[in-house]
Amino acid sequence: MRNLWLVAVVLSVSWATSVSAEDYPDRAVKIVVPFPAGGTADAVPRIVGDWLSRKWGQPVVIENRTGAAGNIGAEAVYRSPPDGYTLLSAPPPPLVINQNLYPKLGYDPTKFEPIIVMAQVPNALIVNPNTIKASSLPELIDFLRQNPGKVTSATQGNGTTSHLTSELFQLMAKVTLRHVPYRGSAPALQGLLAGDVDLMFDNLGVSLPLVEAGKLKLLAVASATRMPSLPNVPTIAALLPGFEAVAWYGIVAPPNTPKAIIDKINADANEALRQPEVQDSLKKLSAEIFGGSVGKTAKYMRDEIERWDHVIKAADIKLQ
């Protein structure tokens, strides 16, 4: 009788999970973005979420919950019910970087349920042309070496990819910049436009239109090779071999979210990424589609933890 009871319990749990996945979602889904509106971290999930809301027939609500390099929003999702109705969409910091920078976090990034990496966007070195007169990367490095610590570098905040990219650049170029952290790409770009800071390592999603409008100057990209869409823009790696920094934007769920729900979100998000209108919108952000299975996502995030940990240790980065 005990064995029959156990079988019944297992079957009932399996049935409940399959039903919940089959019916999912039957109400609004919230995607928490732990960075401010206006940046690529906000734009990418909005594009995908808009398509998902139409497929699901339910609202997909983006909630910006900022602070502490993404930790505040990430912790809120981590402690949410594991039912698929509260998800986290984030760039690398709260998922693969912060555990190597912060002595204590209110959540364990490795316990999130990986769902998908939607897209990747290369970082790029952009400057305010009114404060930085260099027209090429070699000219800029020469200027920085002659003026150590005098040029300011805006970042999206402590521990963000723009911060780590800036630190890696200083290490490899043997220069010194003055770090000015903001709370996200949008406010950092506003500071750069206003001349409050001199340069920034930012993803091209939001900054490229400002470059095309002549308000900012693009000196180099941080991808391993030149971007097909920007064939005349050199790579930083051409001058500093091995230099590479790419931002990416993933979706994860709270720990112990049922696998069936994870798989459904993954399948539907991949379907979204195959839509021409979604691809066109992401292309305008200089974003390259990533996508793929849950397994591919999990492996990529594990590899990213190791990669950024190496950068942090090599540059001896410590939060102030």
Secondary structure as GFF3:
##gff-version 3
##sequence-region A 1 320
A	DSSP	alpha_helix	2	23	.	.	.	ID=ss1
A	DSSP	beta_strand	29	33	.	.	.	ID=ss2
A	DSSP	alpha_helix	40	56	.	.	.	ID=ss3
A	DSSP	beta_strand	60	64	.	.	.	ID=ss4
A	DSSP	three_ten_helix	68	70	.	.	.	ID=ss5
A	DSSP	alpha_helix	71	78	.	.	.	ID=ss6
A	DSSP	beta_strand	86	90	.	.	.	ID=ss7
A	DSSP	alpha_helix	92	92	.	.	.	ID=ss8
A	DSSP	pi_helix	93	97	.	.	.	ID=ss9
A	DSSP	three_ten_helix	98	100	.	.	.	ID=ss10
A	DSSP	three_ten_helix	109	111	.	.	.	ID=ss11
A	DSSP	beta_strand	113	127	.	.	.	ID=ss12
A	DSSP	alpha_helix	137	146	.	.	.	ID=ss13
A	DSSP	beta_strand	152	155	.	.	.	ID=ss14
A	DSSP	alpha_helix	161	173	.	.	.	ID=ss15
A	DSSP	beta_strand	178	181	.	.	.	ID=ss16
A	DSSP	alpha_helix	185	194	.	.	.	ID=ss17
A	DSSP	beta_strand	199	203	.	.	.	ID=ss18
A	DSSP	alpha_helix	204	212	.	.	.	ID=ss19
A	DSSP	beta_strand	217	221	.	.	.	ID=ss20
A	DSSP	three_ten_helix	236	238	.	.	.	ID=ss21
A	DSSP	beta_strand	246	253	.	.	.	ID=ss22
A	DSSP	alpha_helix	259	273	.	.	.	ID=ss23
A	DSSP	alpha_helix	276	283	.	.	.	ID=ss24
A	DSSP	beta_strand	288	289	.	.	.	ID=ss25
A	DSSP	alpha_helix	294	314	.	.	.	ID=ss26
###
